[in-house]
C-alpha cells in the first residue's frame, strides 16, 4: 500500500516531528518490501491506501459492505489486535493473490533530499 504520496521533508525536520517519524518509518518499510520484491524478482503491486477498498471491490467483484464484513469476520479468528492496518494489509494481499489485477508495476525508488 502506498501512503498519500507527499514527499518527506529533510531528515532534520522529520526528527522534530513525532508524526513525521511514523510517516518516514512507514515509507522505509514500504521501500524495504519493494527492494526485497525486486531482488527476488517478485511482481509488486502498489495501491494507494485510500483507493484499496474501491479497487478490491472492482477486482474481486464484491460490494464494499461485503468485503468489510468478510474482513471483520476473518479478524475474529485471530487474537487482538485486528486494527485497520491489519485489515488493509489482508485486503492488499487478497487482491494481489487473486491474480485479477492486470497491471503490475515494478518497484520504483524515489530519492528524497
Residue, then its C-alpha position, 0 to 999 in steps of 0.5 A: x500500500x502506498x501512503x498519500x504520496x507527499x514527499x518527506x521533508x529533510x531528515x532534520x525536520x522529520x526528527x522534530x516531528x513525532x508524526x513525521x517519524x511514523x510517516x518516514x518509518x512507514x515509507x522505509x518499510x514500504x521501500x524495504x518490501x519493494x527492494x526485497x520484491x525486486x531482488x527476488x524478482x517478485x511482481x509488486x503491486x502498489x495501491x494507494x491506501x485510500x483507493x484499496x477498498x474501491x479497487x478490491x471491490x472492482x477486482x474481486x467483484x464484491x460490494x464494499x459492505x461485503x468485503x468489510x464484513x468478510x474482513x471483520x469476520x476473518x479478524x475474529x479468528x485471530x487474537x487482538x489486535x485486528x486494527x485497520x492496518x491489519x485489515x488493509x494489509x489482508x485486503x492488499x494481499x487478497x487482491x494481489x493473490x487473486x491474480x485479477x489485477x492486470x497491471x503490475x508495476x515494478x518497484x520504483x525508488x524515489x530519492x528524497x533530499 
